[in-house]
Amino acid sequence: MSEDRLIIAEPAPGVTRVTLNRPDVHNAFDDVLIDELDKTFARIDDDESVRVVVLAANGKSFSAGADLNWMKRMATYDRGDNVADAIRLGELMHRIATLSKPVIGLIQGAAYGGGVGLVACCDISIASERARFCLSEVKLGLIPAVISPYVVEAIGARQARRYFVTAERFDAHQAHKMGLVHDVVPEDALDSEGAKFVELLLPNGPRAMAAAKDLIASVAHRPIDRAVIEETARRIADARAGAEGREGVSAFLEKRPPNWANN
């Protein structure tokens, strides 16, 4: 892994911070960075010692989306190569969105195109007041295709109908109003706000948090029918009977920290 593209750090036990580090190109991603990010998040997913992930960026921008040189190369690809290339980005977005650990995004600056996709894939996204956003693809005759499931999930189809076709810029407060980010803070408070969420997440059962994320994906936009009732009943029964659930309830009744709090 190229150290100048990503910085991986462990600021506290159980926490991994992944920082985009291409400030000279506004943290734009190409096939190399996509591959590095995907491998990094795959390792994090498999590492049981990691409980919370923070995704951040160095420089003025969070991510400008696609790297211009990469886009020039893509223009020479045939359709099959373009499909394969887009699938790799789609797989990265899916990996982040479905990671078994919560991901906190710290958006300090501009997020354009695919950068908006990264924001939408995070479980908790916090923007600085300086952050700006734009789904800019149509200005290039393109569409925000592989990021669309996550962006539409975040902002809703109605807002997507506007911002996908206008490619207009919007600020952090509008992003908050639409649901793309959860909080907006002064730039110098971004890290401390992220640390607050880390502190909220670390005491929680790691398997329970993973199961909660999977639960959301399972029940969202489904009719509340007998199948959903039975599935959710099975899920809570499995959680109650599982080792983490039994330990959590016992710790609560015995007024002591659960065993995962000491690991």
PEZI-V415140 format. One record per residue. N is the residue number from 0. RES is the residue in three letters. PSI is psi in degrees with one decimal (NA if undefined). D_LAST is the distance of its C-alpha to the last C-alpha in Angstrom with 1 decimal. Layout:
n=N res=RES psi=PSI d_last=D_LAST
n=N res=RES psi=PSI d_last=D_LAST
This chain:
n=0 res=MET psi=132.9 d_last=28.4
n=1 res=SER psi=120.4 d_last=30.6
n=2 res=GLU psi=-23.4 d_last=28.8
n=3 res=ASP psi=-7.8 d_last=31.5
n=4 res=ARG psi=-38.1 d_last=30.8
n=5 res=LEU psi=141.7 d_last=27.0
n=6 res=ILE psi=121.6 d_last=24.6
n=7 res=ILE psi=126.0 d_last=21.0
n=8 res=ALA psi=160.0 d_last=18.6
n=9 res=GLU psi=85.6 d_last=15.0
n=10 res=PRO psi=-18.0 d_last=15.7
n=11 res=ALA psi=157.8 d_last=12.2
n=12 res=PRO psi=130.7 d_last=8.6
n=13 res=GLY psi=-1.7 d_last=8.4
n=14 res=VAL psi=130.4 d_last=12.1
n=15 res=THR psi=130.8 d_last=15.1
n=16 res=ARG psi=123.6 d_last=18.6
n=17 res=VAL psi=118.2 d_last=21.6
n=18 res=THR psi=122.7 d_last=24.8
n=19 res=LEU psi=131.4 d_last=28.3
n=20 res=ASN psi=57.1 d_last=30.3
n=21 res=ARG psi=57.7 d_last=34.0
n=22 res=PRO psi=-25.4 d_last=35.4
n=23 res=ASP psi=-22.9 d_last=38.9
n=24 res=VAL psi=28.3 d_last=39.1
n=25 res=HIS psi=35.1 d_last=37.2
n=26 res=ASN psi=33.5 d_last=34.2
n=27 res=ALA psi=149.8 d_last=36.3
n=28 res=PHE psi=146.5 d_last=35.0
n=29 res=ASP psi=-171.4 d_last=36.9
n=30 res=ASP psi=-32.2 d_last=36.4
n=31 res=VAL psi=-47.4 d_last=34.5
n=32 res=LEU psi=-39.2 d_last=32.0
n=33 res=ILE psi=-45.2 d_last=31.6
n=34 res=ASP psi=-42.3 d_last=30.8
n=35 res=GLU psi=-42.9 d_last=28.3
n=36 res=LEU psi=-43.4 d_last=26.5
n=37 res=ASP psi=-45.5 d_last=26.5
n=38 res=LYS psi=-38.0 d_last=25.1
n=39 res=THR psi=-47.9 d_last=22.4
n=40 res=PHE psi=-29.1 d_last=21.3
n=41 res=ALA psi=-42.3 d_last=21.6
n=42 res=ARG psi=-41.8 d_last=19.2
n=43 res=ILE psi=-41.5 d_last=16.7
n=44 res=ASP psi=-35.7 d_last=17.2
n=45 res=ASP psi=-10.6 d_last=16.5
n=46 res=ASP psi=105.6 d_last=13.3
n=47 res=GLU psi=-16.0 d_last=10.4
n=48 res=SER psi=-17.3 d_last=8.1
n=49 res=VAL psi=125.5 d_last=10.4
n=50 res=ARG psi=-30.4 d_last=10.3
n=51 res=VAL psi=142.2 d_last=13.4
n=52 res=VAL psi=137.0 d_last=16.5
n=53 res=VAL psi=126.5 d_last=19.2
n=54 res=LEU psi=120.7 d_last=22.7
n=55 res=ALA psi=-176.4 d_last=25.2
n=56 res=ALA psi=149.6 d_last=28.4
n=57 res=ASN psi=151.0 d_last=30.4
n=58 res=GLY psi=-167.3 d_last=34.0
n=59 res=LYS psi=-28.6 d_last=36.3
n=60 res=SER psi=149.1 d_last=35.4
n=61 res=PHE psi=-56.6 d_last=32.3
n=62 res=SER psi=129.8 d_last=34.0
n=63 res=ALA psi=8.3 d_last=37.7
n=64 res=GLY psi=-134.0 d_last=37.2
n=65 res=ALA psi=137.7 d_last=39.2
n=66 res=ASP psi=137.2 d_last=40.3
n=67 res=LEU psi=-40.3 d_last=44.1
n=68 res=ASN psi=-35.6 d_last=44.5
n=69 res=TRP psi=-41.6 d_last=42.5
n=70 res=MET psi=-35.9 d_last=44.7
n=71 res=LYS psi=-41.0 d_last=47.7
n=72 res=ARG psi=-41.3 d_last=46.6
n=73 res=MET psi=-30.0 d_last=45.8
n=74 res=ALA psi=-20.8 d_last=49.4
n=75 res=THR psi=-5.8 d_last=50.7
n=76 res=TYR psi=151.5 d_last=48.6
n=77 res=ASP psi=178.5 d_last=50.2
n=78 res=ARG psi=-40.3 d_last=48.9
n=79 res=GLY psi=-43.1 d_last=46.9
n=80 res=ASP psi=-37.4 d_last=45.1
n=81 res=ASN psi=-39.5 d_last=44.5
n=82 res=VAL psi=-47.1 d_last=43.0
n=83 res=ALA psi=-39.9 d_last=40.6
n=84 res=ASP psi=-44.0 d_last=39.7
n=85 res=ALA psi=-35.2 d_last=39.0
n=86 res=ILE psi=-37.2 d_last=36.9
n=87 res=ARG psi=-40.3 d_last=34.5
n=88 res=LEU psi=-41.6 d_last=34.0
n=89 res=GLY psi=-38.2 d_last=33.7
n=90 res=GLU psi=-36.5 d_last=31.0
n=91 res=LEU psi=-47.4 d_last=29.0
n=92 res=MET psi=-43.2 d_last=29.4
n=93 res=HIS psi=-40.2 d_last=28.4
n=94 res=ARG psi=-43.8 d_last=25.3
n=95 res=ILE psi=-44.6 d_last=24.1
n=96 res=ALA psi=-32.4 d_last=25.2
n=97 res=THR psi=12.7 d_last=23.6
n=98 res=LEU psi=144.8 d_last=20.3
n=99 res=SER psi=1.1 d_last=17.5
n=100 res=LYS psi=148.1 d_last=15.6
n=101 res=PRO psi=141.3 d_last=17.4
n=102 res=VAL psi=124.9 d_last=19.6
n=103 res=ILE psi=122.1 d_last=20.9
n=104 res=GLY psi=130.7 d_last=24.3
n=105 res=LEU psi=107.4 d_last=25.8
n=106 res=ILE psi=99.9 d_last=29.5
n=107 res=GLN psi=-18.9 d_last=31.3
n=108 res=GLY psi=-152.9 d_last=34.6
n=109 res=ALA psi=139.0 d_last=36.8
n=110 res=ALA psi=114.0 d_last=35.5
n=111 res=TYR psi=149.6 d_last=38.4
n=112 res=GLY psi=-122.9 d_last=38.9
n=113 res=GLY psi=-22.2 d_last=35.9
n=114 res=GLY psi=-34.0 d_last=33.9
n=115 res=VAL psi=-35.4 d_last=34.3
n=116 res=GLY psi=-42.6 d_last=32.9
n=117 res=LEU psi=-42.9 d_last=29.7
n=118 res=VAL psi=-45.0 d_last=29.5
n=119 res=ALA psi=-27.0 d_last=30.2
n=120 res=CYS psi=-20.6 d_last=27.5
n=121 res=CYS psi=145.5 d_last=24.7
n=122 res=ASP psi=-36.8 d_last=23.2
n=123 res=ILE psi=121.4 d_last=23.6
n=124 res=SER psi=128.3 d_last=26.3
n=125 res=ILE psi=128.4 d_last=27.3
n=126 res=ALA psi=144.8 d_last=30.6
n=127 res=SER psi=160.2 d_last=32.2
n=128 res=GLU psi=-19.2 d_last=35.8
n=129 res=ARG psi=-14.0 d_last=37.0
n=130 res=ALA psi=143.2 d_last=35.7
n=131 res=ARG psi=152.3 d_last=38.4
n=132 res=PHE psi=150.0 d_last=38.4
n=133 res=CYS psi=128.6 d_last=41.0
n=134 res=LEU psi=86.9 d_last=41.3
n=135 res=SER psi=2.9 d_last=44.0
n=136 res=GLU psi=-40.5 d_last=44.6
n=137 res=VAL psi=-22.3 d_last=48.0
n=138 res=LYS psi=-22.3 d_last=49.5
n=139 res=LEU psi=8.9 d_last=49.2
n=140 res=GLY psi=22.2 d_last=50.5
n=141 res=LEU psi=-177.6 d_last=47.1
n=142 res=ILE psi=151.3 d_last=44.8
n=143 res=PRO psi=64.9 d_last=41.1
n=144 res=ALA psi=-62.7 d_last=40.7
n=145 res=VAL psi=-20.7 d_last=37.3
n=146 res=ILE psi=-10.6 d_last=35.5
n=147 res=SER psi=-38.6 d_last=37.7
n=148 res=PRO psi=-35.6 d_last=35.5
n=149 res=TYR psi=-38.2 d_last=32.7
n=150 res=VAL psi=-43.3 d_last=35.0
n=151 res=VAL psi=-37.8 d_last=37.2
n=152 res=GLU psi=-36.4 d_last=34.2
n=153 res=ALA psi=-46.1 d_last=33.3
n=154 res=ILE psi=-11.2 d_last=36.8
n=155 res=GLY psi=155.1 d_last=38.8
n=156 res=ALA psi=-36.3 d_last=41.9
n=157 res=ARG psi=-47.2 d_last=44.3
n=158 res=GLN psi=-35.4 d_last=42.8
n=159 res=ALA psi=-36.5 d_last=42.4
n=160 res=ARG psi=-30.9 d_last=46.1
n=161 res=ARG psi=-57.5 d_last=46.8
n=162 res=TYR psi=-23.2 d_last=44.3
n=163 res=PHE psi=-32.8 d_last=44.5
n=164 res=VAL psi=-22.9 d_last=48.3
n=165 res=THR psi=-28.1 d_last=48.9
n=166 res=ALA psi=28.9 d_last=46.3
n=167 res=GLU psi=152.6 d_last=46.5
n=168 res=ARG psi=148.2 d_last=43.9
n=169 res=PHE psi=153.3 d_last=42.0
n=170 res=ASP psi=-179.8 d_last=40.0
n=171 res=ALA psi=-35.6 d_last=36.5
n=172 res=HIS psi=-36.7 d_last=37.9
n=173 res=GLN psi=-38.2 d_last=39.6
n=174 res=ALA psi=-38.2 d_last=36.5
n=175 res=HIS psi=-43.2 d_last=34.7
n=176 res=LYS psi=-36.0 d_last=37.7
n=177 res=MET psi=-14.5 d_last=37.6
n=178 res=GLY psi=5.2 d_last=33.9
n=179 res=LEU psi=-38.1 d_last=33.0
n=180 res=VAL psi=154.4 d_last=30.7
n=181 res=HIS psi=-33.2 d_last=29.0
n=182 res=ASP psi=153.6 d_last=29.7
n=183 res=VAL psi=129.0 d_last=32.0
n=184 res=VAL psi=161.2 d_last=31.4
n=185 res=PRO psi=149.7 d_last=33.3
n=186 res=GLU psi=-39.6 d_last=32.5
n=187 res=ASP psi=-4.8 d_last=31.1
n=188 res=ALA psi=3.7 d_last=28.7
n=189 res=LEU psi=-48.8 d_last=27.1
n=190 res=ASP psi=-40.3 d_last=24.0
n=191 res=SER psi=-34.8 d_last=23.4
n=192 res=GLU psi=-40.3 d_last=23.9
n=193 res=GLY psi=-39.6 d_last=21.4
n=194 res=ALA psi=-32.7 d_last=18.9
n=195 res=LYS psi=-42.2 d_last=19.6
n=196 res=PHE psi=-36.7 d_last=18.7
n=197 res=VAL psi=-43.9 d_last=15.4
n=198 res=GLU psi=-31.0 d_last=14.6
n=199 res=LEU psi=-33.9 d_last=16.0
n=200 res=LEU psi=-36.8 d_last=14.0
n=201 res=LEU psi=-35.8 d_last=10.4
n=202 res=PRO psi=-8.7 d_last=10.4
n=203 res=ASN psi=153.5 d_last=12.0
n=204 res=GLY psi=122.6 d_last=11.3
n=205 res=PRO psi=-40.9 d_last=11.0
n=206 res=ARG psi=-32.9 d_last=13.6
n=207 res=ALA psi=-39.8 d_last=15.6
n=208 res=MET psi=-41.8 d_last=16.0
n=209 res=ALA psi=-43.4 d_last=17.2
n=210 res=ALA psi=-34.2 d_last=19.5
n=211 res=ALA psi=-41.3 d_last=20.7
n=212 res=LYS psi=-43.2 d_last=21.8
n=213 res=ASP psi=-34.8 d_last=23.5
n=214 res=LEU psi=-45.4 d_last=25.1
n=215 res=ILE psi=-46.6 d_last=26.7
n=216 res=ALA psi=-31.6 d_last=28.2
n=217 res=SER psi=-37.6 d_last=29.5
n=218 res=VAL psi=-14.8 d_last=31.3
n=219 res=ALA psi=133.5 d_last=32.5
n=220 res=HIS psi=15.8 d_last=36.3
n=221 res=ARG psi=147.0 d_last=36.9
n=222 res=PRO psi=144.7 d_last=39.4
n=223 res=ILE psi=81.3 d_last=38.0
n=224 res=ASP psi=-173.5 d_last=39.7
n=225 res=ARG psi=-36.2 d_last=39.2
n=226 res=ALA psi=-42.4 d_last=37.1
n=227 res=VAL psi=-42.1 d_last=34.6
n=228 res=ILE psi=-45.6 d_last=34.6
n=229 res=GLU psi=-38.6 d_last=34.0
n=230 res=GLU psi=-44.4 d_last=31.3
n=231 res=THR psi=-33.1 d_last=29.3
n=232 res=ALA psi=-41.1 d_last=29.8
n=233 res=ARG psi=-38.8 d_last=28.4
n=234 res=ARG psi=-44.0 d_last=25.4
n=235 res=ILE psi=-33.2 d_last=24.5
n=236 res=ALA psi=-42.3 d_last=25.4
n=237 res=ASP psi=-40.3 d_last=23.1
n=238 res=ALA psi=-41.9 d_last=20.2
n=239 res=ARG psi=-37.5 d_last=21.2
n=240 res=ALA psi=-14.2 d_last=21.5
n=241 res=GLY psi=161.2 d_last=18.3
n=242 res=ALA psi=-41.7 d_last=15.3
n=243 res=GLU psi=-41.3 d_last=13.2
n=244 res=GLY psi=-43.0 d_last=16.3
n=245 res=ARG psi=-40.7 d_last=17.1
n=246 res=GLU psi=-41.2 d_last=13.8
n=247 res=GLY psi=-44.2 d_last=14.1
n=248 res=VAL psi=-42.1 d_last=17.7
n=249 res=SER psi=-43.7 d_last=17.2
n=250 res=ALA psi=-41.0 d_last=14.8
n=251 res=PHE psi=-46.6 d_last=17.3
n=252 res=LEU psi=-32.5 d_last=20.2
n=253 res=GLU psi=2.1 d_last=18.8
n=254 res=LYS psi=50.5 d_last=17.9
n=255 res=ARG psi=161.3 d_last=14.4
n=256 res=PRO psi=145.5 d_last=11.0
n=257 res=PRO psi=161.3 d_last=9.7
n=258 res=ASN psi=-28.1 d_last=7.0
n=259 res=TRP psi=-19.8 d_last=5.2
n=260 res=ALA psi=-19.0 d_last=5.6
n=261 res=ASN psi=-3.1 d_last=3.8
n=262 res=ASN psi=NA d_last=0.0
